[in-house]
Amino acid sequence: MKRLILAGLVVALSLAGRADMNPTQQRALSGTAMGAGGGAIIGAIAGNAGLGAGIGAVAGLAGGLIYDKVKKDQAASYSAGYQAGAGRQPPNPPQ
């Protein structure tokens, strides 16, 4: 029972801590956390959970930031296409 309460508290605090972050920070944090968790599991199987978590965290951070860049570029392209369509001009995608 104590573990269930502790797990619920950890989840609640982690979600509350993300409330005032911008999307880039949220994606970086999510990627880092998922990478660290996955790396720790793989590292534990391989014999060094700490090293696996560290490597996974770095890989997850990079993945989160790459995902954020893709989403920002996607939003910019959509906006450019929408503006071009609204003004009936040929689209000029961002460089």
N, CA, C and O atoms as a MOPAC input file, in Angstrom:
PM7 MOZYME 1SCF
protein

 N      0.81400 1    -1.18600 1     0.00000 1
 C      0.00000 1     0.00000 1     0.00000 1
 C      0.86600 1     1.26100 1     0.00000 1
 O      0.57200 1     2.23900 1    -0.68800 1
 N      1.94000 1     1.21000 1     0.79100 1
 C      2.82700 1     2.36600 1     0.84500 1
 C      3.48600 1     2.62600 1    -0.51100 1
 O      3.68300 1     3.77800 1    -0.89600 1
 N      3.82400 1     1.56100 1    -1.22800 1
 C      4.44700 1     1.72600 1    -2.54600 1
 C      3.48600 1     2.36700 1    -3.53100 1
 O      3.88400 1     3.19400 1    -4.35100 1
 N      2.21800 1     1.98100 1    -3.44900 1
 C      1.21200 1     2.55400 1    -4.33700 1
 C      1.04000 1     4.04700 1    -4.06500 1
 O      0.95100 1     4.84300 1    -5.00000 1
 N      0.99500 1     4.42200 1    -2.81400 1
 C      0.87700 1     5.84700 1    -2.46000 1
 C      2.11900 1     6.60100 1    -2.91200 1
 O      2.01200 1     7.70300 1    -3.45000 1
 N      3.28800 1     6.02500 1    -2.70000 1
 C      4.53200 1     6.66400 1    -3.11800 1
 C      4.59400 1     6.81800 1    -4.63100 1
 O      5.01700 1     7.86000 1    -5.13200 1
 N      4.17600 1     5.79300 1    -5.36000 1
 C      4.17700 1     5.87000 1    -6.82400 1
 C      3.21600 1     6.95200 1    -7.30900 1
 O      3.54000 1     7.70600 1    -8.22600 1
 N      2.04100 1     7.02700 1    -6.69900 1
 C      1.08400 1     8.06800 1    -7.05900 1
 C      1.61700 1     9.45400 1    -6.76800 1
 O      1.40400 1    10.37800 1    -7.55200 1
 N      2.30300 1     9.61000 1    -5.65800 1
 C      2.89000 1    10.89700 1    -5.30500 1
 C      3.98300 1    11.30100 1    -6.28700 1
 O      4.06100 1    12.46600 1    -6.67600 1
 N      4.81600 1    10.36600 1    -6.68700 1
 C      5.88100 1    10.64200 1    -7.65600 1
 C      5.29500 1    11.06800 1    -8.99500 1
 O      5.77600 1    12.02200 1    -9.60700 1
 N      4.26200 1    10.37000 1    -9.45300 1
 C      3.62200 1    10.72200 1   -10.72300 1
 C      2.99300 1    12.10700 1   -10.63800 1
 O      3.14900 1    12.91400 1   -11.55500 1
 N      2.29000 1    12.39000 1    -9.55500 1
 C      1.63000 1    13.68300 1    -9.39500 1
 C      2.64500 1    14.82200 1    -9.35600 1
 O      2.43300 1    15.86000 1    -9.98200 1
 N      3.73000 1    14.63900 1    -8.63700 1
 C      4.74200 1    15.69100 1    -8.55500 1
 C      5.45300 1    15.90100 1    -9.88300 1
 O      5.78000 1    17.03400 1   -10.23600 1
 N      5.69300 1    14.83300 1   -10.61900 1
 C      6.37300 1    14.98700 1   -11.90700 1
 C      5.47900 1    15.70400 1   -12.90500 1
 O      5.97000 1    16.49800 1   -13.70800 1
 N      4.17500 1    15.44100 1   -12.87200 1
 C      3.25900 1    16.14400 1   -13.77600 1
 C      3.08600 1    17.59600 1   -13.36300 1
 O      2.99000 1    18.47100 1   -14.22300 1
 N      3.04300 1    17.86700 1   -12.08100 1
 C      2.89200 1    19.24400 1   -11.60600 1
 C      4.14400 1    20.06700 1   -11.91200 1
 O      4.04800 1    21.26600 1   -12.17400 1
 N      5.29000 1    19.44500 1   -11.88000 1
 C      6.53200 1    20.15300 1   -12.16100 1
 C      6.66000 1    20.57200 1   -13.60700 1
 O      7.44600 1    21.46800 1   -13.91700 1
 N      5.90700 1    19.94800 1   -14.50600 1
 C      5.97900 1    20.26900 1   -15.92900 1
 C      4.97600 1    21.33700 1   -16.33400 1
 O      4.95000 1    21.73000 1   -17.50000 1
 N      4.15700 1    21.81500 1   -15.42000 1
 C      3.05100 1    22.70400 1   -15.76300 1
 C      3.52700 1    24.03700 1   -16.32700 1
 O      2.86800 1    24.58600 1   -17.21000 1
 N      4.62700 1    24.56700 1   -15.85800 1
 C      5.06300 1    25.88300 1   -16.31300 1
 C      6.19700 1    25.82500 1   -17.33500 1
 O      6.89700 1    26.81700 1   -17.53700 1
 N      6.38300 1    24.68500 1   -17.97200 1
 C      7.43300 1    24.54600 1   -18.98200 1
 C      6.87100 1    24.81300 1   -20.36700 1
 O      5.69300 1    24.57400 1   -20.63400 1
 N      7.73600 1    25.31600 1   -21.24600 1
 C      7.30000 1    25.47800 1   -22.63700 1
 C      7.41800 1    24.11700 1   -23.34200 1
 O      8.02700 1    23.19400 1   -22.80100 1
 N      6.83900 1    23.99000 1   -24.54600 1
 C      6.86100 1    22.68000 1   -25.21700 1
 C      8.26700 1    22.12000 1   -25.45500 1
 O      8.46400 1    20.90800 1   -25.37100 1
 N      9.23000 1    22.96900 1   -25.74500 1
 C     10.60300 1    22.48600 1   -25.95600 1
 C     11.14100 1    21.84300 1   -24.69000 1
 O     11.73500 1    20.76500 1   -24.74100 1
 N     10.94000 1    22.49100 1   -23.56600 1
 C     11.42200 1    21.95000 1   -22.29600 1
 C     10.69400 1    20.65800 1   -21.94300 1
 O     11.30900 1    19.71900 1   -21.43700 1
 N      9.38800 1    20.60200 1   -22.20600 1
 C      8.63200 1    19.38700 1   -21.90800 1
 C      9.11200 1    18.21500 1   -22.76000 1
 O      9.24700 1    17.09600 1   -22.26600 1
 N      9.36700 1    18.47600 1   -24.03800 1
 C      9.83000 1    17.39900 1   -24.91500 1
 C     11.22300 1    16.93100 1   -24.53600 1
 O     11.51600 1    15.73700 1   -24.59400 1
 N     12.09400 1    17.87300 1   -24.14400 1
 C     13.44200 1    17.50000 1   -23.71600 1
 C     13.39000 1    16.67000 1   -22.43600 1
 O     14.09300 1    15.66700 1   -22.30800 1
 N     12.55500 1    17.09500 1   -21.49300 1
 C     12.44100 1    16.36000 1   -20.23600 1
 C     11.83900 1    14.97600 1   -20.45800 1
 O     12.31600 1    13.99100 1   -19.89500 1
 N     10.79500 1    14.90300 1   -21.27300 1
 C     10.16900 1    13.61000 1   -21.54900 1
 C     11.14900 1    12.65800 1   -22.22800 1
 O     11.24000 1    11.48700 1   -21.85900 1
 N     11.88000 1    13.16400 1   -23.22000 1
 C     12.86100 1    12.33300 1   -23.90800 1
 C     13.95100 1    11.85000 1   -22.97300 1
 O     14.36400 1    10.69200 1   -23.03100 1
 N     14.41600 1    12.74500 1   -22.10500 1
 C     15.46500 1    12.36800 1   -21.16100 1
 C     14.97800 1    11.30200 1   -20.19500 1
 O     15.68600 1    10.33100 1   -19.92800 1
 N     13.76800 1    11.48000 1   -19.66800 1
 C     13.23000 1    10.52600 1   -18.70200 1
 C     12.99500 1     9.15600 1   -19.34500 1
 O     13.33200 1     8.12300 1   -18.76800 1
 N     12.41100 1     9.16400 1   -20.54700 1
 C     12.16500 1     7.88200 1   -21.21500 1
 C     13.47800 1     7.20600 1   -21.60100 1
 O     13.61500 1     5.98900 1   -21.47500 1
 N     14.43400 1     7.99100 1   -22.06700 1
 C     15.73100 1     7.42000 1   -22.42600 1
 C     16.45600 1     6.85500 1   -21.22200 1
 O     17.05900 1     5.78400 1   -21.30300 1
 N     16.40200 1     7.57000 1   -20.09700 1
 C     17.06200 1     7.08400 1   -18.88700 1
 C     16.40700 1     5.80300 1   -18.39000 1
 O     17.09400 1     4.87400 1   -17.96500 1
 N     15.08800 1     5.75500 1   -18.44200 1
 C     14.38800 1     4.54100 1   -18.00700 1
 C     14.71300 1     3.35000 1   -18.88900 1
 O     15.02800 1     2.26600 1   -18.39700 1
 N     14.63600 1     3.55700 1   -20.18300 1
 C     14.96300 1     2.46800 1   -21.11200 1
 C     16.41700 1     2.05600 1   -21.01300 1
 O     16.73700 1     0.86800 1   -21.05800 1
 N     17.30800 1     3.04400 1   -20.87600 1
 C     18.72900 1     2.73300 1   -20.74300 1
 C     19.04300 1     1.99500 1   -19.46200 1
 O     19.91800 1     1.13000 1   -19.44000 1
 N     18.32900 1     2.33200 1   -18.38000 1
 C     18.55600 1     1.64100 1   -17.11100 1
 C     18.12800 1     0.17800 1   -17.21100 1
 O     18.78800 1    -0.71000 1   -16.67100 1
 N     17.02100 1    -0.06000 1   -17.90400 1
 C     16.55500 1    -1.44500 1   -18.06400 1
 C     17.55100 1    -2.24900 1   -18.89500 1
 O     17.93800 1    -3.35600 1   -18.52200 1
 N     17.95900 1    -1.67800 1   -20.02200 1
 C     18.93000 1    -2.38000 1   -20.87200 1
 C     20.26700 1    -2.52400 1   -20.15800 1
 O     20.92100 1    -3.56200 1   -20.25500 1
 N     20.67400 1    -1.47000 1   -19.43500 1
 C     21.92500 1    -1.52800 1   -18.68800 1
 C     21.89900 1    -2.56600 1   -17.58500 1
 O     22.90700 1    -3.22400 1   -17.32500 1
 N     20.74300 1    -2.72100 1   -16.92800 1
 C     20.63200 1    -3.72400 1   -15.87500 1
 C     20.78300 1    -5.12800 1   -16.45000 1
 O     21.38700 1    -6.00500 1   -15.83300 1
 N     20.23000 1    -5.32200 1   -17.63300 1
 C     20.37700 1    -6.63200 1   -18.29300 1
 C     21.83500 1    -6.86800 1   -18.66000 1
 O     22.35200 1    -7.97700 1   -18.53300 1
 N     22.49500 1    -5.78900 1   -19.12500 1
 C     23.89000 1    -5.91200 1   -19.55000 1
 C     24.86900 1    -5.90000 1   -18.38100 1
 O     26.02300 1    -6.30100 1   -18.53700 1
 N     24.41700 1    -5.43800 1   -17.19900 1
 C     25.29700 1    -5.48200 1   -16.03700 1
 C     25.66300 1    -4.14300 1   -15.44000 1
 O     26.33300 1    -4.11700 1   -14.40800 1
 N     25.25900 1    -3.01800 1   -16.03200 1
 C     25.58400 1    -1.71200 1   -15.46300 1
 C     24.41800 1    -0.76200 1   -15.71400 1
 O     24.37400 1    -0.06500 1   -16.72800 1
 N     23.47200 1    -0.74600 1   -14.77200 1
 C     22.25100 1     0.05400 1   -14.93700 1
 C     22.56300 1     1.54600 1   -14.94200 1
 O     21.92400 1     2.29900 1   -15.67800 1
 N     23.51700 1     1.98800 1   -14.14900 1
 C     23.85600 1     3.41600 1   -14.08400 1
 C     24.39700 1     3.93700 1   -15.40000 1
 O     23.99100 1     5.00200 1   -15.86600 1
 N     25.29400 1     3.20500 1   -15.99100 1
 C     25.85600 1     3.60500 1   -17.28100 1
 C     24.77800 1     3.58200 1   -18.36100 1
 O     24.71300 1     4.47500 1   -19.20600 1
 N     23.94100 1     2.56100 1   -18.32400 1
 C     22.85000 1     2.47600 1   -19.28600 1
 C     21.89400 1     3.63700 1   -19.15100 1
 O     21.43600 1     4.18100 1   -20.15600 1
 N     21.58000 1     4.03200 1   -17.91700 1
 C     20.68100 1     5.16700 1   -17.68800 1
 C     21.30200 1     6.46100 1   -18.18600 1
 O     20.61000 1     7.29300 1   -18.77400 1
 N     22.58100 1     6.64100 1   -17.96200 1
 C     23.26100 1     7.85100 1   -18.44300 1
 C     23.27100 1     7.94800 1   -19.95300 1
 O     22.97000 1     9.00000 1   -20.51800 1
 N     23.61300 1     6.85800 1   -20.60400 1
 C     23.62600 1     6.83800 1   -22.07300 1
 C     22.20900 1     7.02600 1   -22.61500 1
 O     21.99500 1     7.76300 1   -23.57700 1
 N     21.24700 1     6.35100 1   -21.98700 1
 C     19.86300 1     6.48500 1   -22.41300 1
 C     19.33600 1     7.90400 1   -22.23700 1
 O     18.58300 1     8.39700 1   -23.07700 1
 N     19.72900 1     8.56100 1   -21.15000 1
 C     19.29000 1     9.93400 1   -20.91400 1
 C     19.81700 1    10.87100 1   -21.98800 1
 O     19.08200 1    11.73400 1   -22.46800 1
 N     21.06800 1    10.71500 1   -22.36900 1
 C     21.65200 1    11.55300 1   -23.42500 1
 C     20.96100 1    11.29400 1   -24.75900 1
 O     20.63000 1    12.22800 1   -25.48900 1
 N     20.74900 1    10.03300 1   -25.06700 1
 C     20.06700 1     9.69100 1   -26.32100 1
 C     18.62800 1    10.19500 1   -26.30700 1
 O     18.13800 1    10.69200 1   -27.32100 1
 N     17.94600 1    10.07100 1   -25.16900 1
 C     16.57800 1    10.55500 1   -25.05400 1
 C     16.48800 1    12.06200 1   -25.17300 1
 O     15.55900 1    12.57900 1   -25.79400 1
 N     17.43600 1    12.77200 1   -24.59000 1
 C     17.46900 1    14.23500 1   -24.71000 1
 C     17.63800 1    14.64100 1   -26.16900 1
 O     16.94100 1    15.52900 1   -26.66000 1
 N     18.56300 1    13.98900 1   -26.85400 1
 C     18.77000 1    14.29700 1   -28.27300 1
 C     17.50000 1    13.99400 1   -29.07000 1
 O     17.10700 1    14.78100 1   -29.93100 1
 N     16.87000 1    12.88000 1   -28.79300 1
 C     15.63500 1    12.53000 1   -29.48600 1
 C     14.52100 1    13.52800 1   -29.20800 1
 O     13.78200 1    13.90400 1   -30.11800 1
 N     14.39500 1    13.95800 1   -27.96500 1
 C     13.37300 1    14.94100 1   -27.61600 1
 C     13.58400 1    16.27100 1   -28.31200 1
 O     12.62400 1    16.89200 1   -28.76900 1
 N     14.82400 1    16.71300 1   -28.39600 1
 C     15.11900 1    17.98300 1   -29.06500 1
 C     14.94100 1    17.88000 1   -30.58000 1
 O     14.48100 1    18.82900 1   -31.21500 1
 N     15.29800 1    16.74300 1   -31.15900 1
 C     15.07700 1    16.54000 1   -32.59800 1
 C     13.57900 1    16.53100 1   -32.88600 1
 O     13.13200 1    17.14100 1   -33.85800 1
 N     12.80700 1    15.85000 1   -32.05500 1
 C     11.35400 1    15.80800 1   -32.22800 1
 C     10.76700 1    17.21900 1   -32.12700 1
 O      9.87800 1    17.58200 1   -32.89700 1
 N     11.26200 1    18.00200 1   -31.18400 1
 C     10.78600 1    19.37600 1   -31.03000 1
 C     11.07100 1    20.20600 1   -32.27400 1
 O     10.21600 1    20.97300 1   -32.71700 1
 N     12.26200 1    20.05900 1   -32.84100 1
 C     12.62500 1    20.79600 1   -34.05900 1
 C     11.71400 1    20.40800 1   -35.21900 1
 O     11.27600 1    21.26800 1   -35.98400 1
 N     11.43100 1    19.12400 1   -35.34800 1
 C     10.54200 1    18.65400 1   -36.41700 1
 C      9.15200 1    19.25200 1   -36.24800 1
 O      8.55700 1    19.72000 1   -37.21800 1
 N      8.63100 1    19.24100 1   -35.02300 1
 C      7.30100 1    19.78800 1   -34.77700 1
 C      7.25000 1    21.29300 1   -35.05200 1
 O      6.26400 1    21.78800 1   -35.59900 1
 N      8.29900 1    22.02000 1   -34.67800 1
 C      8.32900 1    23.46300 1   -34.95400 1
 C      8.39400 1    23.73300 1   -36.45000 1
 O      7.71400 1    24.63400 1   -36.94100 1
 N      9.19700 1    22.97200 1   -37.18000 1
 C      9.26900 1    23.13100 1   -38.63700 1
 C      7.94000 1    22.78600 1   -39.29300 1
 O      7.52000 1    23.44300 1   -40.24500 1
 N      7.28600 1    21.75900 1   -38.78300 1
 C      5.98500 1    21.35700 1   -39.31100 1
 C      4.96100 1    22.48000 1   -39.10200 1
 O      4.19300 1    22.79400 1   -40.01100 1
 N      4.95000 1    23.07600 1   -37.92200 1
 C      4.01500 1    24.16900 1   -37.64100 1
 C      4.31600 1    25.38600 1   -38.50800 1
 O      3.39500 1    26.05200 1   -38.98000 1
 N      5.59400 1    25.68200 1   -38.72200 1
 C      5.96900 1    26.82300 1   -39.56300 1
 C      5.55400 1    26.58700 1   -41.01600 1
 O      5.07100 1    27.50700 1   -41.67600 1
 N      5.73500 1    25.37700 1   -41.51300 1
 C      5.33100 1    25.05800 1   -42.88700 1
 C      3.82400 1    25.14100 1   -43.05000 1
 O      3.33000 1    25.65300 1   -44.05400 1
 N      3.09700 1    24.64100 1   -42.06700 1
 C      1.64100 1    24.71300 1   -42.11200 1
 C      1.18700 1    26.16800 1   -42.13200 1
 O      0.31600 1    26.55200 1   -42.91200 1
 N      1.79000 1    26.96200 1   -41.26400 1
 C      1.42300 1    28.37700 1   -41.18900 1
 C      1.73500 1    29.10000 1   -42.49800 1
 O      0.93400 1    29.91100 1   -42.96400 1
 N      2.88500 1    28.81300 1   -43.08900 1
 C      3.25400 1    29.45000 1   -44.35600 1
 C      2.28900 1    29.04700 1   -45.46200 1
 O      1.89500 1    29.88500 1   -46.27300 1
 N      1.90500 1    27.78300 1   -45.50700 1
 C      0.95500 1    27.31500 1   -46.50500 1
 C     -0.42200 1    27.90900 1   -46.30100 1
 O     -1.10800 1    28.24600 1   -47.26600 1
 N     -0.82800 1    28.03600 1   -45.05300 1
 C     -2.13600 1    28.61600 1   -44.74900 1
 C     -2.16900 1    30.08800 1   -45.15800 1
 O     -3.13500 1    30.54900 1   -45.76600 1
 N     -1.11500 1    30.81500 1   -44.82300 1
 C     -1.05100 1    32.23600 1   -45.18600 1
 C     -1.03100 1    32.41400 1   -46.69600 1
 O     -1.67200 1    33.32700 1   -47.21700 1
 N     -0.31100 1    31.56400 1   -47.40300 1
 C     -0.25500 1    31.65000 1   -48.86600 1
 C     -1.62200 1    31.34100 1   -49.46400 1
 O     -2.04400 1    31.98600 1   -50.42400 1
 N     -2.30700 1    30.36100 1   -48.89900 1
 C     -3.63400 1    30.01600 1   -49.39400 1
 C     -4.65000 1    31.10400 1   -49.10100 1
 O     -5.54400 1    31.35800 1   -49.90800 1
 N     -4.51600 1    31.74800 1   -47.95000 1
 C     -5.44700 1    32.81300 1   -47.58400 1
 C     -5.27300 1    34.01700 1   -48.49400 1
 O     -6.24500 1    34.70300 1   -48.80800 1
 N     -4.04400 1    34.28000 1   -48.92000 1
 C     -3.78000 1    35.41700 1   -49.80300 1
 C     -3.73800 1    35.02000 1   -51.26500 1
 O     -3.45900 1    35.85200 1   -52.12900 1
 N     -4.01400 1    33.75500 1   -51.54900 1
 C     -3.98200 1    33.21200 1   -52.91200 1
 C     -2.65100 1    33.48000 1   -53.60400 1
 O     -2.60600 1    33.88100 1   -54.76700 1
 N     -1.57900 1    33.25000 1   -52.86900 1
 C     -0.21600 1    33.40800 1   -53.40100 1
 C      0.44500 1    32.04600 1   -53.37800 1
 O      0.05100 1    31.18100 1   -52.59600 1
 N      1.45700 1    31.83800 1   -54.23300 1
 C      2.17600 1    30.55900 1   -54.16600 1
 C      2.90100 1    30.44200 1   -52.82700 1
 O      3.42100 1    31.43500 1   -52.31800 1
 N      2.94000 1    29.24500 1   -52.25600 1
 C      3.58200 1    29.08900 1   -50.95000 1
 C      5.07100 1    29.36500 1   -51.00400 1
 O      5.74600 1    29.06900 1   -51.99000 1
 N      5.56600 1    29.93800 1   -49.92000 1
 C      6.98600 1    30.22500 1   -49.76800 1
 C      7.41400 1    29.60300 1   -48.43500 1
 O      7.39400 1    30.28200 1   -47.40800 1
 N      7.80200 1    28.31800 1   -48.43600 1
 C      8.11200 1    27.64600 1   -47.18100 1
 C      9.33000 1    28.26900 1   -46.51100 1
 O     10.20900 1    28.80800 1   -47.18300 1
 N      9.37900 1    28.19200 1   -45.17200 1
 C     10.54500 1    28.73700 1   -44.44900 1
 C     11.82700 1    27.98900 1   -44.79600 1
 O     11.80200 1    26.78000 1   -45.02700 1
 N     12.91600 1    28.68900 1   -44.83000 1
 C     14.21000 1    28.09500 1   -45.16300 1
 C     14.86900 1    27.55000 1   -43.93600 1
 O     15.97100 1    27.00800 1   -44.01600 1

